[in-house]
Structure formats: C-alpha cells, structure tokens
Amino acid sequence: WAPSVGLPVQTIASCAEDKMVHIYSQTPGQGWVCKKLAPLEAVAWRLSWSLAGAVLAISAADGKVTLWKEGLDNEWRLLDSIADAA
C-alpha cells in the first residue's frame, strides 16, 4: 500500500510469478482502476514504495531493481534499472 501524503488517492501494487506488476488506484467515490506495467524480464520478488509514495521499486529474480513513477498523464514509466554488480 503506497503512502498517501496529503493526496486523496489510495494506491496498491502487487506482483506475481507471471512477471507482471499491477498497480491499483482509487480516488474517493470511484472504483478501483488497474494499470499493468510492461512485463519484467524475470519474476518479481518484492515491491517497495518510496516514503512519499511517488516511486515504486521492484526487485526481480534476475538481480535487477527497477524504479517506476507515474507521470502527469497517469501512465507509469521506468525511471531507472539497477543490476546486481556481482
């Protein structure tokens, strides 16, 4: 569940072994809306929101961590991808 710092929106992210991440959001008085991120290259293991809830970090089985942010057009975009240096 993403932190909601002063915003009237609730946001939840989920991942599964199908390499997909779904982001659900709801504004007051409306139903939940689901956005799907582009399929990852490996199974997603863990999701974590930034303190303000603006950036979603996704760690995957291939050792990569990807950072995602929602734009002003309400579309989620990849900010960066960090690979394991080992």
C-alpha positions in Angstrom: 0.0 0.0 0.0 1.6 3.3 -1.0 1.8 6.1 1.5 -0.7 8.9 0.7 0.9 12.1 1.8 -2.0 14.6 1.5 -3.4 13.1 -1.6 -7.0 11.7 -1.8 -5.8 8.6 -3.7 -5.2 5.1 -2.4 -2.7 3.0 -4.4 -1.7 -0.6 -4.1 0.8 -2.6 -6.1 1.0 -6.4 -6.5 3.4 -8.7 -8.3 3.3 -12.4 -9.1 5.3 -15.2 -10.8 3.9 -14.2 -14.2 6.5 -11.3 -14.3 3.6 -8.8 -14.2 3.1 -5.9 -11.8 -0.3 -4.4 -11.3 -1.0 -1.0 -9.7 -4.4 -0.3 -8.4 -5.6 3.2 -7.5 -8.8 4.6 -6.2 -10.0 8.1 -5.7 -12.8 8.9 -3.2 -16.2 7.9 -4.6 -14.9 6.0 -7.5 -13.9 2.3 -8.1 -10.5 0.8 -8.3 -8.6 1.2 -11.6 -5.8 -1.2 -12.5 -2.7 -0.3 -14.6 -0.3 -3.0 -15.7 3.4 -2.3 -16.1 5.3 -3.7 -19.0 6.2 -7.4 -18.3 9.5 -7.7 -16.4 12.4 -9.9 -17.7 12.2 -12.1 -14.5 9.8 -13.0 -11.7 9.2 -10.0 -9.4 10.0 -10.8 -5.8 9.3 -7.7 -3.8 7.7 -4.2 -4.2 8.5 -1.2 -2.1 7.2 2.4 -2.2 9.2 5.5 -1.6 8.4 7.4 1.6 6.1 9.8 -0.3 4.6 7.1 -2.4 5.7 8.6 -5.7 8.2 5.9 -6.7 7.8 2.2 -6.8 10.9 -0.1 -6.6 10.6 -3.6 -7.9 13.2 -6.3 -7.2 13.3 -9.3 -9.5 14.8 -12.8 -9.7 17.4 -11.6 -12.2 19.1 -9.3 -9.6 17.7 -6.1 -11.1 15.8 -3.4 -9.2 13.7 -1.2 -11.4 12.2 2.2 -10.3 8.9 3.4 -11.6 7.0 6.6 -11.4 3.5 7.8 -12.5 3.6 10.7 -14.9 1.2 13.6 -15.1 -0.7 11.7 -17.8 -1.3 8.9 -15.3 1.0 6.5 -17.1 3.7 4.6 -15.2 7.2 4.9 -16.6 10.5 3.3 -15.9 12.9 5.7 -14.2 15.9 3.5 -13.9 17.1 -0.1 -13.8 19.9 -1.1 -11.4 21.6 -4.5 -12.0 23.4 -6.6 -9.4 27.2 -6.0 -9.8 28.2 -9.4 -8.6 
